[in-house]
Amino acid sequence: MALMTTAQLPREGGLLSALAALFTTLAEKRARFVEYRRVLAELNSMSDRELADIGISRHSTRDLAEQAAYGA
């Protein structure tokens, strides 16, 4: 006599859904951080004169990069 068992994955909730949500969250956070670093590098590559021309002071570049990436 053969014994056959089947394993069913949970349709809603469960470990797989939690892991998928975790990886999605981590990917979103990484993408936002990459955007923050990109904007910050771009602003830091500008001269003080260029920043002044567009109304940005050197000490506010981090705040602006954070706002661009995180909407804070």
Distance bins in CASP14 RR format, pairs under 12 A and 6 or more apart:
PFRMAT RR
TARGET T0000
AUTHOR 0000-0000-0000
RMODE 2
METHOD distances of the structure
MODEL  1
7 16 0 0 0 0 0 1 0 0 0 0 0
8 14 0 0 0 0 0 1 0 0 0 0 0
8 16 0 0 0 0 0 1 0 0 0 0 0
9 15 0 0 0 0 1 0 0 0 0 0 0
9 16 1 0 0 1 0 0 0 0 0 0 0
9 17 0 0 0 0 1 0 0 0 0 0 0
9 19 0 0 0 0 0 1 0 0 0 0 0
9 20 0 0 0 0 0 1 0 0 0 0 0
10 16 1 0 0 1 0 0 0 0 0 0 0
10 17 1 0 0 1 0 0 0 0 0 0 0
10 18 0 0 0 0 0 1 0 0 0 0 0
10 19 0 0 0 0 0 1 0 0 0 0 0
10 20 0 0 0 0 0 1 0 0 0 0 0
11 17 0 0 0 0 1 0 0 0 0 0 0
12 18 0 0 0 0 0 1 0 0 0 0 0
12 20 0 0 0 0 0 1 0 0 0 0 0
13 19 0 0 0 0 0 1 0 0 0 0 0
13 20 0 0 0 0 1 0 0 0 0 0 0
13 21 0 0 0 0 1 0 0 0 0 0 0
14 20 0 0 0 0 1 0 0 0 0 0 0
14 21 0 0 0 0 0 1 0 0 0 0 0
14 22 0 0 0 0 0 1 0 0 0 0 0
15 21 0 0 0 0 0 1 0 0 0 0 0
15 22 0 0 0 0 0 1 0 0 0 0 0
16 22 0 0 0 0 0 1 0 0 0 0 0
16 23 0 0 0 0 0 1 0 0 0 0 0
17 23 0 0 0 0 0 1 0 0 0 0 0
17 24 0 0 0 0 0 1 0 0 0 0 0
18 24 0 0 0 0 0 1 0 0 0 0 0
18 25 0 0 0 0 0 1 0 0 0 0 0
19 25 0 0 0 0 0 1 0 0 0 0 0
19 26 0 0 0 0 0 1 0 0 0 0 0
20 26 0 0 0 0 0 1 0 0 0 0 0
20 27 0 0 0 0 0 1 0 0 0 0 0
21 27 0 0 0 0 0 1 0 0 0 0 0
21 28 0 0 0 0 0 1 0 0 0 0 0
22 28 0 0 0 0 0 1 0 0 0 0 0
22 29 0 0 0 0 0 1 0 0 0 0 0
23 29 0 0 0 0 0 1 0 0 0 0 0
23 30 0 0 0 0 0 1 0 0 0 0 0
24 30 0 0 0 0 0 1 0 0 0 0 0
24 31 0 0 0 0 0 1 0 0 0 0 0
25 31 0 0 0 0 0 1 0 0 0 0 0
25 32 0 0 0 0 0 1 0 0 0 0 0
26 32 0 0 0 0 0 1 0 0 0 0 0
26 33 0 0 0 0 0 1 0 0 0 0 0
27 33 0 0 0 0 0 1 0 0 0 0 0
27 34 0 0 0 0 0 1 0 0 0 0 0
28 34 0 0 0 0 0 1 0 0 0 0 0
28 35 0 0 0 0 0 1 0 0 0 0 0
28 69 0 0 0 0 0 1 0 0 0 0 0
28 70 0 0 0 0 0 1 0 0 0 0 0
29 35 0 0 0 0 0 1 0 0 0 0 0
29 36 0 0 0 0 0 1 0 0 0 0 0
29 69 0 0 0 0 0 1 0 0 0 0 0
29 70 0 0 0 0 1 0 0 0 0 0 0
30 36 0 0 0 0 0 1 0 0 0 0 0
30 37 0 0 0 0 0 1 0 0 0 0 0
30 69 0 0 0 0 0 1 0 0 0 0 0
31 37 0 0 0 0 0 1 0 0 0 0 0
31 38 0 0 0 0 0 1 0 0 0 0 0
31 69 0 0 0 0 1 0 0 0 0 0 0
31 70 0 0 0 0 0 1 0 0 0 0 0
32 38 0 0 0 0 0 1 0 0 0 0 0
32 39 0 0 0 0 0 1 0 0 0 0 0
32 65 0 0 0 0 0 1 0 0 0 0 0
32 66 0 0 0 0 1 0 0 0 0 0 0
32 67 0 0 0 0 0 1 0 0 0 0 0
32 68 0 0 0 0 1 0 0 0 0 0 0
32 69 1 0 1 0 0 0 0 0 0 0 0
32 70 1 0 1 0 0 0 0 0 0 0 0
32 71 0 0 0 0 1 0 0 0 0 0 0
32 72 0 0 0 0 0 1 0 0 0 0 0
33 39 0 0 0 0 0 1 0 0 0 0 0
33 40 0 0 0 0 0 1 0 0 0 0 0
33 65 0 0 0 0 0 1 0 0 0 0 0
33 66 0 0 0 0 0 1 0 0 0 0 0
33 69 1 0 0 1 0 0 0 0 0 0 0
33 70 0 0 0 0 1 0 0 0 0 0 0
34 40 0 0 0 0 0 1 0 0 0 0 0
34 41 0 0 0 0 0 1 0 0 0 0 0
34 65 0 0 0 0 0 1 0 0 0 0 0
34 68 0 0 0 0 0 1 0 0 0 0 0
34 69 0 0 0 0 1 0 0 0 0 0 0
35 41 0 0 0 0 0 1 0 0 0 0 0
35 42 0 0 0 0 0 1 0 0 0 0 0
35 65 0 0 0 0 1 0 0 0 0 0 0
35 66 0 0 0 0 0 1 0 0 0 0 0
35 67 0 0 0 0 0 1 0 0 0 0 0
35 68 1 0 0 1 0 0 0 0 0 0 0
35 69 1 0 1 0 0 0 0 0 0 0 0
35 70 0 0 0 0 1 0 0 0 0 0 0
35 71 0 0 0 0 0 1 0 0 0 0 0
36 42 0 0 0 0 0 1 0 0 0 0 0
36 43 0 0 0 0 0 1 0 0 0 0 0
36 61 0 0 0 0 0 1 0 0 0 0 0
36 62 0 0 0 0 1 0 0 0 0 0 0
36 63 0 0 0 0 0 1 0 0 0 0 0
36 64 0 0 0 0 0 1 0 0 0 0 0
36 65 1 0 1 0 0 0 0 0 0 0 0
36 66 1 0 0 1 0 0 0 0 0 0 0
36 67 0 0 0 0 1 0 0 0 0 0 0
36 68 1 0 0 1 0 0 0 0 0 0 0
36 69 1 1 0 0 0 0 0 0 0 0 0
36 70 1 0 0 1 0 0 0 0 0 0 0
36 71 0 0 0 0 0 1 0 0 0 0 0
36 72 0 0 0 0 0 1 0 0 0 0 0
37 43 0 0 0 0 0 1 0 0 0 0 0
37 44 0 0 0 0 0 1 0 0 0 0 0
37 61 0 0 0 0 0 1 0 0 0 0 0
37 62 0 0 0 0 0 1 0 0 0 0 0
37 65 1 0 0 1 0 0 0 0 0 0 0
37 66 0 0 0 0 0 1 0 0 0 0 0
37 68 0 0 0 0 0 1 0 0 0 0 0
37 69 0 0 0 0 1 0 0 0 0 0 0
38 44 0 0 0 0 0 1 0 0 0 0 0
38 45 0 0 0 0 0 1 0 0 0 0 0
38 65 0 0 0 0 1 0 0 0 0 0 0
38 68 0 0 0 0 1 0 0 0 0 0 0
38 69 0 0 0 0 1 0 0 0 0 0 0
39 45 0 0 0 0 0 1 0 0 0 0 0
39 46 0 0 0 0 0 1 0 0 0 0 0
39 56 0 0 0 0 0 1 0 0 0 0 0
39 61 0 0 0 0 1 0 0 0 0 0 0
39 62 0 0 0 0 1 0 0 0 0 0 0
39 63 0 0 0 0 0 1 0 0 0 0 0
39 64 1 0 0 1 0 0 0 0 0 0 0
39 65 1 0 1 0 0 0 0 0 0 0 0
39 66 0 0 0 0 1 0 0 0 0 0 0
39 67 0 0 0 0 1 0 0 0 0 0 0
39 68 1 0 1 0 0 0 0 0 0 0 0
39 69 1 0 0 1 0 0 0 0 0 0 0
39 70 0 0 0 0 0 1 0 0 0 0 0
39 71 0 0 0 0 0 1 0 0 0 0 0
40 46 0 0 0 0 0 1 0 0 0 0 0
40 58 0 0 0 0 0 1 0 0 0 0 0
40 60 0 0 0 0 0 1 0 0 0 0 0
40 61 1 0 0 1 0 0 0 0 0 0 0
40 62 1 0 0 1 0 0 0 0 0 0 0
40 63 0 0 0 0 0 1 0 0 0 0 0
40 64 0 0 0 0 1 0 0 0 0 0 0
40 65 1 1 0 0 0 0 0 0 0 0 0
40 66 0 0 0 0 1 0 0 0 0 0 0
40 67 0 0 0 0 0 1 0 0 0 0 0
40 68 0 0 0 0 1 0 0 0 0 0 0
40 69 0 0 0 0 1 0 0 0 0 0 0
41 61 0 0 0 0 1 0 0 0 0 0 0
41 62 0 0 0 0 0 1 0 0 0 0 0
41 65 0 0 0 0 1 0 0 0 0 0 0
42 50 0 0 0 0 0 1 0 0 0 0 0
42 51 0 0 0 0 0 1 0 0 0 0 0
42 54 0 0 0 0 0 1 0 0 0 0 0
42 56 0 0 0 0 0 1 0 0 0 0 0
42 61 0 0 0 0 1 0 0 0 0 0 0
42 64 0 0 0 0 0 1 0 0 0 0 0
42 65 0 0 0 0 1 0 0 0 0 0 0
42 68 0 0 0 0 1 0 0 0 0 0 0
42 69 0 0 0 0 0 1 0 0 0 0 0
43 50 0 0 0 0 1 0 0 0 0 0 0
43 51 1 0 0 1 0 0 0 0 0 0 0
43 54 0 0 0 0 1 0 0 0 0 0 0
43 55 0 0 0 0 0 1 0 0 0 0 0
43 56 1 0 0 1 0 0 0 0 0 0 0
43 57 0 0 0 0 0 1 0 0 0 0 0
43 58 0 0 0 0 1 0 0 0 0 0 0
43 59 0 0 0 0 0 1 0 0 0 0 0
43 60 0 0 0 0 1 0 0 0 0 0 0
43 61 1 0 1 0 0 0 0 0 0 0 0
43 62 0 0 0 0 1 0 0 0 0 0 0
43 63 0 0 0 0 0 1 0 0 0 0 0
43 64 1 0 0 1 0 0 0 0 0 0 0
43 65 1 0 0 1 0 0 0 0 0 0 0
43 66 0 0 0 0 0 1 0 0 0 0 0
43 67 0 0 0 0 0 1 0 0 0 0 0
43 68 0 0 0 0 1 0 0 0 0 0 0
43 69 0 0 0 0 0 1 0 0 0 0 0
44 50 0 0 0 0 0 1 0 0 0 0 0
44 51 0 0 0 0 1 0 0 0 0 0 0
44 56 0 0 0 0 0 1 0 0 0 0 0
44 58 0 0 0 0 1 0 0 0 0 0 0
44 59 0 0 0 0 0 1 0 0 0 0 0
44 60 0 0 0 0 0 1 0 0 0 0 0
44 61 1 0 0 1 0 0 0 0 0 0 0
44 62 0 0 0 0 1 0 0 0 0 0 0
44 64 0 0 0 0 0 1 0 0 0 0 0
44 65 0 0 0 0 1 0 0 0 0 0 0
45 51 0 0 0 0 0 1 0 0 0 0 0
45 61 0 0 0 0 0 1 0 0 0 0 0
46 52 0 0 0 0 1 0 0 0 0 0 0
46 53 0 0 0 0 1 0 0 0 0 0 0
46 54 0 0 0 0 1 0 0 0 0 0 0
46 55 0 0 0 0 0 1 0 0 0 0 0
46 56 0 0 0 0 1 0 0 0 0 0 0
46 57 0 0 0 0 0 1 0 0 0 0 0
46 58 0 0 0 0 1 0 0 0 0 0 0
46 61 0 0 0 0 1 0 0 0 0 0 0
46 64 0 0 0 0 0 1 0 0 0 0 0
47 53 0 0 0 0 1 0 0 0 0 0 0
47 54 0 0 0 0 0 1 0 0 0 0 0
47 56 0 0 0 0 0 1 0 0 0 0 0
47 58 0 0 0 0 1 0 0 0 0 0 0
48 54 0 0 0 0 0 1 0 0 0 0 0
48 55 0 0 0 0 0 1 0 0 0 0 0
48 56 0 0 0 0 1 0 0 0 0 0 0
48 57 0 0 0 0 1 0 0 0 0 0 0
48 58 1 0 1 0 0 0 0 0 0 0 0
48 59 0 0 0 0 0 1 0 0 0 0 0
48 61 0 0 0 0 0 1 0 0 0 0 0
49 55 0 0 0 0 0 1 0 0 0 0 0
49 56 0 0 0 0 0 1 0 0 0 0 0
49 58 0 0 0 0 0 1 0 0 0 0 0
50 56 0 0 0 0 1 0 0 0 0 0 0
50 57 0 0 0 0 0 1 0 0 0 0 0
50 58 0 0 0 0 0 1 0 0 0 0 0
50 61 0 0 0 0 0 1 0 0 0 0 0
51 57 1 0 0 1 0 0 0 0 0 0 0
51 58 1 0 0 1 0 0 0 0 0 0 0
51 59 0 0 0 0 0 1 0 0 0 0 0
51 60 0 0 0 0 1 0 0 0 0 0 0
51 61 1 0 0 1 0 0 0 0 0 0 0
51 64 0 0 0 0 1 0 0 0 0 0 0
52 58 0 0 0 0 1 0 0 0 0 0 0
52 60 0 0 0 0 0 1 0 0 0 0 0
54 60 0 0 0 0 0 1 0 0 0 0 0
54 61 0 0 0 0 0 1 0 0 0 0 0
54 64 0 0 0 0 0 1 0 0 0 0 0
55 61 0 0 0 0 0 1 0 0 0 0 0
55 64 0 0 0 0 0 1 0 0 0 0 0
56 62 0 0 0 0 0 1 0 0 0 0 0
56 63 0 0 0 0 1 0 0 0 0 0 0
56 64 1 0 0 1 0 0 0 0 0 0 0
56 65 0 0 0 0 0 1 0 0 0 0 0
56 67 0 0 0 0 0 1 0 0 0 0 0
56 68 0 0 0 0 0 1 0 0 0 0 0
57 63 0 0 0 0 1 0 0 0 0 0 0
57 64 0 0 0 0 1 0 0 0 0 0 0
58 64 0 0 0 0 0 1 0 0 0 0 0
60 66 0 0 0 0 0 1 0 0 0 0 0
60 67 0 0 0 0 1 0 0 0 0 0 0
61 67 0 0 0 0 0 1 0 0 0 0 0
61 68 0 0 0 0 0 1 0 0 0 0 0
62 68 0 0 0 0 0 1 0 0 0 0 0
62 69 0 0 0 0 0 1 0 0 0 0 0
62 70 0 0 0 0 0 1 0 0 0 0 0
62 72 0 0 0 0 0 1 0 0 0 0 0
63 69 0 0 0 0 0 1 0 0 0 0 0
63 70 0 0 0 0 0 1 0 0 0 0 0
63 71 0 0 0 0 0 1 0 0 0 0 0
63 72 0 0 0 0 1 0 0 0 0 0 0
64 70 0 0 0 0 0 1 0 0 0 0 0
64 71 0 0 0 0 0 1 0 0 0 0 0
64 72 0 0 0 0 0 1 0 0 0 0 0
65 71 0 0 0 0 0 1 0 0 0 0 0
65 72 0 0 0 0 0 1 0 0 0 0 0
66 72 1 0 1 0 0 0 0 0 0 0 0
END
